[in-house]
Amino acid sequence: MKHIAIAIQGGFAVAYQRHSGHLVAVSEHATRESAIREAQRLTLLARLDQERADRAALRQHGTRRPVRWFEPDAFA
């Protein structure tokens, strides 16, 4: 999830965009610099959480290898 710093009345806000296109404010800041730093921090945390979830899914499902199966040999 990408967070951005946007200008609002009386300051700045950190927000992310929903799939519907609406912006959702996360926090308000007095300066643009603090809003940008917070947006970068939240974006980094979201990326790390996504990578952690991806690794957990790999561990849970593992890598699937094809298994060869042969009919029982009637003449063995």
Secondary structure, DSSP 8 states (H G I E B T S, - for coil): --EEEEEETTEEEEEEE-TTS-EEEEEEESSHHHHHHHHHHHHHHHHHHHHHHHHHHHHHH------------TT-
